[in-house]
Amino acid sequence: MKSIITDDRFEDVELSAPERSRYARHLTIPDVGMDGQRRLKAARVLCIGAGGLGSPVALYLAAAGVGRIGLVDFDTVDFSNLQRQILHGTSDVGRSKLDSAADSLREINPEVSLDLYPEAFTSDNARAIAEPYDLIIDGTDNFQTRYLSNDLAVLTGKPNVYGSIFRFEGQVSVFAPGLGGPCYRCLFPEPPEPGMVPSCAEGGVLGVLPGIVGCLQANEAIKLILGLGDPLVGRLVHFDALRMRFREFELKRDSDCPVCGENPTVTELIDYEEFCGVGRGEVDAEADGIPEITVQQLQQRFAQSEPFVLVDVREPQEHAICRLPDAVLIPLGQLAERMAELDRDAEIVVHCKAGVRSAKAIELLLEGGYKNVCHVAGGINAWSREIDPSVPLY
């Protein structure tokens, strides 16, 4: 394969004596050598996300000598990040992830130029942010950014190194129609319904998994820069950590794909939150008359003498982390078959982690004939933030 870094891009790039020492193990590989290391130094890579996947990606690209790395992330470091986001340490909790990441990367390799974008990656800024870079690495965990990064990569002709993780499984591919392969939309034309696929925050992830998948993404990026091997263009690798098994799937380009197909209908970046239904659940809940209460109102109910039934529709492992007083645990997936356990004449208040699953539970209860029901906006996380900080956030 040809390198995505053309010869004219690195012909004036030189390696200093310290750099030759730093990259000695690359320079002694015949397939890399001085020219390959100069290509790496000339390369410009955009990493979207400085979290679980972005951590190993950025660390290994910096260590490898990629000359310019852009990082996009607007979040701050939380204790729950430290189990897997190895760019950050305990002393970084509360700091901007980008500030923390920059310190770690400069310690790894001060020769690398860092561009920090402490903002959300959106349709409004994506083109401007991505313009200087040769390829995009998607280290995000939400569908709206995945579709955005995919469409941006297709429209700009940049390869998109994709990775995703969930619990014990991960997958990696390179979506690059410009290199003859399919794009993300060829594989997933439409996003799932909001709330149907739990995020890592809801479903959990084995801490080492993003390290493995992120390293595979970094490997694909380096191969594309060096022009070595067979990139994962037109292929998707699935990794099962429990069985220690890699499986490969062939991906076909869809001639009817709305972005990279023969007659594309998506020729500009769109509103990806609307496309993925972000916020749709809250809007529909209000339009459908699904009642909700705030955590402050729930606190008042606890203080009053009128009885009510508090139902927790999270999973048992979440309930074990933290719980509200006297809550009855009925996971959302069991609610339909266990609904009869609830008194139809009682006031029923439902909560989950953040409010999405509890709103769906209210829909089920209303369909089942229950009248006096409501759910807690923001869930137990809102209770932790606004009422009782001793309740762990997760």
Secondary structure as a PSIPRED ss2 file (coil, helix, strand):
# PSIPRED VFORMAT (PSIPRED V4.0)

   1 M C   1.000  0.000  0.000
   2 K C   1.000  0.000  0.000
   3 S C   1.000  0.000  0.000
   4 I C   1.000  0.000  0.000
   5 I C   1.000  0.000  0.000
   6 T C   1.000  0.000  0.000
   7 D H   0.000  1.000  0.000
   8 D H   0.000  1.000  0.000
   9 R H   0.000  1.000  0.000
  10 F H   0.000  1.000  0.000
  11 E C   1.000  0.000  0.000
  12 D C   1.000  0.000  0.000
  13 V C   1.000  0.000  0.000
  14 E C   1.000  0.000  0.000
  15 L C   1.000  0.000  0.000
  16 S C   1.000  0.000  0.000
  17 A H   0.000  1.000  0.000
  18 P H   0.000  1.000  0.000
  19 E H   0.000  1.000  0.000
  20 R H   0.000  1.000  0.000
  21 S H   0.000  1.000  0.000
  22 R H   0.000  1.000  0.000
  23 Y C   1.000  0.000  0.000
  24 A H   0.000  1.000  0.000
  25 R H   0.000  1.000  0.000
  26 H H   0.000  1.000  0.000
  27 L H   0.000  1.000  0.000
  28 T C   1.000  0.000  0.000
  29 I C   1.000  0.000  0.000
  30 P C   1.000  0.000  0.000
  31 D C   1.000  0.000  0.000
  32 V C   1.000  0.000  0.000
  33 G H   0.000  1.000  0.000
  34 M H   0.000  1.000  0.000
  35 D H   0.000  1.000  0.000
  36 G H   0.000  1.000  0.000
  37 Q H   0.000  1.000  0.000
  38 R H   0.000  1.000  0.000
  39 R H   0.000  1.000  0.000
  40 L H   0.000  1.000  0.000
  41 K H   0.000  1.000  0.000
  42 A H   0.000  1.000  0.000
  43 A C   1.000  0.000  0.000
  44 R E   0.000  0.000  1.000
  45 V E   0.000  0.000  1.000
  46 L E   0.000  0.000  1.000
  47 C E   0.000  0.000  1.000
  48 I E   0.000  0.000  1.000
  49 G C   1.000  0.000  0.000
  50 A C   1.000  0.000  0.000
  51 G C   1.000  0.000  0.000
  52 G C   1.000  0.000  0.000
  53 L C   1.000  0.000  0.000
  54 G H   0.000  1.000  0.000
  55 S H   0.000  1.000  0.000
  56 P H   0.000  1.000  0.000
  57 V H   0.000  1.000  0.000
  58 A H   0.000  1.000  0.000
  59 L H   0.000  1.000  0.000
  60 Y H   0.000  1.000  0.000
  61 L H   0.000  1.000  0.000
  62 A H   0.000  1.000  0.000
  63 A H   0.000  1.000  0.000
  64 A H   0.000  1.000  0.000
  65 G C   1.000  0.000  0.000
  66 V C   1.000  0.000  0.000
  67 G C   1.000  0.000  0.000
  68 R E   0.000  0.000  1.000
  69 I E   0.000  0.000  1.000
  70 G E   0.000  0.000  1.000
  71 L E   0.000  0.000  1.000
  72 V E   0.000  0.000  1.000
  73 D C   1.000  0.000  0.000
  74 F C   1.000  0.000  0.000
  75 D C   1.000  0.000  0.000
  76 T E   0.000  0.000  1.000
  77 V C   1.000  0.000  0.000
  78 D C   1.000  0.000  0.000
  79 F H   0.000  1.000  0.000
  80 S H   0.000  1.000  0.000
  81 N H   0.000  1.000  0.000
  82 L C   1.000  0.000  0.000
  83 Q C   1.000  0.000  0.000
  84 R C   1.000  0.000  0.000
  85 Q C   1.000  0.000  0.000
  86 I C   1.000  0.000  0.000
  87 L C   1.000  0.000  0.000
  88 H C   1.000  0.000  0.000
  89 G C   1.000  0.000  0.000
  90 T H   0.000  1.000  0.000
  91 S H   0.000  1.000  0.000
  92 D H   0.000  1.000  0.000
  93 V C   1.000  0.000  0.000
  94 G C   1.000  0.000  0.000
  95 R C   1.000  0.000  0.000
  96 S E   0.000  0.000  1.000
  97 K H   0.000  1.000  0.000
  98 L H   0.000  1.000  0.000
  99 D H   0.000  1.000  0.000
 100 S H   0.000  1.000  0.000
 101 A H   0.000  1.000  0.000
 102 A H   0.000  1.000  0.000
 103 D H   0.000  1.000  0.000
 104 S H   0.000  1.000  0.000
 105 L H   0.000  1.000  0.000
 106 R H   0.000  1.000  0.000
 107 E H   0.000  1.000  0.000
 108 I H   0.000  1.000  0.000
 109 N C   1.000  0.000  0.000
 110 P C   1.000  0.000  0.000
 111 E C   1.000  0.000  0.000
 112 V C   1.000  0.000  0.000
 113 S E   0.000  0.000  1.000
 114 L E   0.000  0.000  1.000
 115 D E   0.000  0.000  1.000
 116 L E   0.000  0.000  1.000
 117 Y E   0.000  0.000  1.000
 118 P C   1.000  0.000  0.000
 119 E C   1.000  0.000  0.000
 120 A C   1.000  0.000  0.000
 121 F C   1.000  0.000  0.000
 122 T C   1.000  0.000  0.000
 123 S C   1.000  0.000  0.000
 124 D C   1.000  0.000  0.000
 125 N C   1.000  0.000  0.000
 126 A H   0.000  1.000  0.000
 127 R H   0.000  1.000  0.000
 128 A H   0.000  1.000  0.000
 129 I H   0.000  1.000  0.000
 130 A H   0.000  1.000  0.000
 131 E C   1.000  0.000  0.000
 132 P C   1.000  0.000  0.000
 133 Y C   1.000  0.000  0.000
 134 D C   1.000  0.000  0.000
 135 L E   0.000  0.000  1.000
 136 I E   0.000  0.000  1.000
 137 I E   0.000  0.000  1.000
 138 D E   0.000  0.000  1.000
 139 G C   1.000  0.000  0.000
 140 T C   1.000  0.000  0.000
 141 D C   1.000  0.000  0.000
 142 N C   1.000  0.000  0.000
 143 F H   0.000  1.000  0.000
 144 Q H   0.000  1.000  0.000
 145 T H   0.000  1.000  0.000
 146 R H   0.000  1.000  0.000
 147 Y H   0.000  1.000  0.000
 148 L H   0.000  1.000  0.000
 149 S H   0.000  1.000  0.000
 150 N H   0.000  1.000  0.000
 151 D H   0.000  1.000  0.000
 152 L H   0.000  1.000  0.000
 153 A H   0.000  1.000  0.000
 154 V H   0.000  1.000  0.000
 155 L H   0.000  1.000  0.000
 156 T H   0.000  1.000  0.000
 157 G C   1.000  0.000  0.000
 158 K C   1.000  0.000  0.000
 159 P C   1.000  0.000  0.000
 160 N E   0.000  0.000  1.000
 161 V E   0.000  0.000  1.000
 162 Y E   0.000  0.000  1.000
 163 G E   0.000  0.000  1.000
 164 S E   0.000  0.000  1.000
 165 I E   0.000  0.000  1.000
 166 F E   0.000  0.000  1.000
 167 R E   0.000  0.000  1.000
 168 F C   1.000  0.000  0.000
 169 E E   0.000  0.000  1.000
 170 G E   0.000  0.000  1.000
 171 Q E   0.000  0.000  1.000
 172 V E   0.000  0.000  1.000
 173 S E   0.000  0.000  1.000
 174 V E   0.000  0.000  1.000
 175 F E   0.000  0.000  1.000
 176 A C   1.000  0.000  0.000
 177 P H   0.000  1.000  0.000
 178 G H   0.000  1.000  0.000
 179 L H   0.000  1.000  0.000
 180 G C   1.000  0.000  0.000
 181 G C   1.000  0.000  0.000
 182 P C   1.000  0.000  0.000
 183 C C   1.000  0.000  0.000
 184 Y H   0.000  1.000  0.000
 185 R H   0.000  1.000  0.000
 186 C H   0.000  1.000  0.000
 187 L H   0.000  1.000  0.000
 188 F C   1.000  0.000  0.000
 189 P C   1.000  0.000  0.000
 190 E C   1.000  0.000  0.000
 191 P C   1.000  0.000  0.000
 192 P C   1.000  0.000  0.000
 193 E C   1.000  0.000  0.000
 194 P C   1.000  0.000  0.000
 195 G C   1.000  0.000  0.000
 196 M C   1.000  0.000  0.000
 197 V C   1.000  0.000  0.000
 198 P C   1.000  0.000  0.000
 199 S C   1.000  0.000  0.000
 200 C H   0.000  1.000  0.000
 201 A H   0.000  1.000  0.000
 202 E H   0.000  1.000  0.000
 203 G H   0.000  1.000  0.000
 204 G C   1.000  0.000  0.000
 205 V E   0.000  0.000  1.000
 206 L C   1.000  0.000  0.000
 207 G C   1.000  0.000  0.000
 208 V C   1.000  0.000  0.000
 209 L H   0.000  1.000  0.000
 210 P H   0.000  1.000  0.000
 211 G H   0.000  1.000  0.000
 212 I H   0.000  1.000  0.000
 213 V H   0.000  1.000  0.000
 214 G H   0.000  1.000  0.000
 215 C H   0.000  1.000  0.000
 216 L H   0.000  1.000  0.000
 217 Q H   0.000  1.000  0.000
 218 A H   0.000  1.000  0.000
 219 N H   0.000  1.000  0.000
 220 E H   0.000  1.000  0.000
 221 A H   0.000  1.000  0.000
 222 I H   0.000  1.000  0.000
 223 K H   0.000  1.000  0.000
 224 L H   0.000  1.000  0.000
 225 I H   0.000  1.000  0.000
 226 L H   0.000  1.000  0.000
 227 G C   1.000  0.000  0.000
 228 L C   1.000  0.000  0.000
 229 G C   1.000  0.000  0.000
 230 D C   1.000  0.000  0.000
 231 P C   1.000  0.000  0.000
 232 L C   1.000  0.000  0.000
 233 V E   0.000  0.000  1.000
 234 G C   1.000  0.000  0.000
 235 R E   0.000  0.000  1.000
 236 L E   0.000  0.000  1.000
 237 V E   0.000  0.000  1.000
 238 H E   0.000  0.000  1.000
 239 F E   0.000  0.000  1.000
 240 D E   0.000  0.000  1.000
 241 A C   1.000  0.000  0.000
 242 L C   1.000  0.000  0.000
 243 R C   1.000  0.000  0.000
 244 M C   1.000  0.000  0.000
 245 R E   0.000  0.000  1.000
 246 F E   0.000  0.000  1.000
 247 R E   0.000  0.000  1.000
 248 E E   0.000  0.000  1.000
 249 F E   0.000  0.000  1.000
 250 E E   0.000  0.000  1.000
 251 L C   1.000  0.000  0.000
 252 K C   1.000  0.000  0.000
 253 R C   1.000  0.000  0.000
 254 D C   1.000  0.000  0.000
 255 S C   1.000  0.000  0.000
 256 D C   1.000  0.000  0.000
 257 C C   1.000  0.000  0.000
 258 P C   1.000  0.000  0.000
 259 V C   1.000  0.000  0.000
 260 C C   1.000  0.000  0.000
 261 G C   1.000  0.000  0.000
 262 E C   1.000  0.000  0.000
 263 N C   1.000  0.000  0.000
 264 P C   1.000  0.000  0.000
 265 T C   1.000  0.000  0.000
 266 V C   1.000  0.000  0.000
 267 T C   1.000  0.000  0.000
 268 E C   1.000  0.000  0.000
 269 L C   1.000  0.000  0.000
 270 I C   1.000  0.000  0.000
 271 D C   1.000  0.000  0.000
 272 Y H   0.000  1.000  0.000
 273 E H   0.000  1.000  0.000
 274 E H   0.000  1.000  0.000
 275 F H   0.000  1.000  0.000
 276 C C   1.000  0.000  0.000
 277 G C   1.000  0.000  0.000
 278 V C   1.000  0.000  0.000
 279 G C   1.000  0.000  0.000
 280 R H   0.000  1.000  0.000
 281 G H   0.000  1.000  0.000
 282 E H   0.000  1.000  0.000
 283 V H   0.000  1.000  0.000
 284 D H   0.000  1.000  0.000
 285 A H   0.000  1.000  0.000
 286 E H   0.000  1.000  0.000
 287 A H   0.000  1.000  0.000
 288 D C   1.000  0.000  0.000
 289 G C   1.000  0.000  0.000
 290 I C   1.000  0.000  0.000
 291 P C   1.000  0.000  0.000
 292 E E   0.000  0.000  1.000
 293 I E   0.000  0.000  1.000
 294 T C   1.000  0.000  0.000
 295 V H   0.000  1.000  0.000
 296 Q H   0.000  1.000  0.000
 297 Q H   0.000  1.000  0.000
 298 L H   0.000  1.000  0.000
 299 Q H   0.000  1.000  0.000
 300 Q H   0.000  1.000  0.000
 301 R H   0.000  1.000  0.000
 302 F H   0.000  1.000  0.000
 303 A H   0.000  1.000  0.000
 304 Q C   1.000  0.000  0.000
 305 S C   1.000  0.000  0.000
 306 E C   1.000  0.000  0.000
 307 P C   1.000  0.000  0.000
 308 F C   1.000  0.000  0.000
 309 V E   0.000  0.000  1.000
 310 L E   0.000  0.000  1.000
 311 V E   0.000  0.000  1.000
 312 D E   0.000  0.000  1.000
 313 V C   1.000  0.000  0.000
 314 R C   1.000  0.000  0.000
 315 E C   1.000  0.000  0.000
 316 P H   0.000  1.000  0.000
 317 Q H   0.000  1.000  0.000
 318 E H   0.000  1.000  0.000
 319 H H   0.000  1.000  0.000
 320 A H   0.000  1.000  0.000
 321 I H   0.000  1.000  0.000
 322 C C   1.000  0.000  0.000
 323 R C   1.000  0.000  0.000
 324 L C   1.000  0.000  0.000
 325 P C   1.000  0.000  0.000
 326 D C   1.000  0.000  0.000
 327 A C   1.000  0.000  0.000
 328 V E   0.000  0.000  1.000
 329 L E   0.000  0.000  1.000
 330 I C   1.000  0.000  0.000
 331 P C   1.000  0.000  0.000
 332 L H   0.000  1.000  0.000
 333 G H   0.000  1.000  0.000
 334 Q H   0.000  1.000  0.000
 335 L H   0.000  1.000  0.000
 336 A H   0.000  1.000  0.000
 337 E H   0.000  1.000  0.000
 338 R H   0.000  1.000  0.000
 339 M H   0.000  1.000  0.000
 340 A H   0.000  1.000  0.000
 341 E H   0.000  1.000  0.000
 342 L C   1.000  0.000  0.000
 343 D C   1.000  0.000  0.000
 344 R C   1.000  0.000  0.000
 345 D C   1.000  0.000  0.000
 346 A C   1.000  0.000  0.000
 347 E C   1.000  0.000  0.000
 348 I E   0.000  0.000  1.000
 349 V E   0.000  0.000  1.000
 350 V E   0.000  0.000  1.000
 351 H E   0.000  0.000  1.000
 352 C C   1.000  0.000  0.000
 353 K C   1.000  0.000  0.000
 354 A C   1.000  0.000  0.000
 355 G C   1.000  0.000  0.000
 356 V H   0.000  1.000  0.000
 357 R H   0.000  1.000  0.000
 358 S H   0.000  1.000  0.000
 359 A H   0.000  1.000  0.000
 360 K H   0.000  1.000  0.000
 361 A H   0.000  1.000  0.000
 362 I H   0.000  1.000  0.000
 363 E H   0.000  1.000  0.000
 364 L H   0.000  1.000  0.000
 365 L H   0.000  1.000  0.000
 366 L H   0.000  1.000  0.000
 367 E H   0.000  1.000  0.000
 368 G C   1.000  0.000  0.000
 369 G C   1.000  0.000  0.000
 370 Y C   1.000  0.000  0.000
 371 K C   1.000  0.000  0.000
 372 N C   1.000  0.000  0.000
 373 V E   0.000  0.000  1.000
 374 C E   0.000  0.000  1.000
 375 H E   0.000  0.000  1.000
 376 V E   0.000  0.000  1.000
 377 A C   1.000  0.000  0.000
 378 G C   1.000  0.000  0.000
 379 G H   0.000  1.000  0.000
 380 I H   0.000  1.000  0.000
 381 N H   0.000  1.000  0.000
 382 A H   0.000  1.000  0.000
 383 W H   0.000  1.000  0.000
 384 S H   0.000  1.000  0.000
 385 R H   0.000  1.000  0.000
 386 E H   0.000  1.000  0.000
 387 I C   1.000  0.000  0.000
 388 D C   1.000  0.000  0.000
 389 P C   1.000  0.000  0.000
 390 S C   1.000  0.000  0.000
 391 V C   1.000  0.000  0.000
 392 P C   1.000  0.000  0.000
 393 L C   1.000  0.000  0.000
 394 Y C   1.000  0.000  0.000
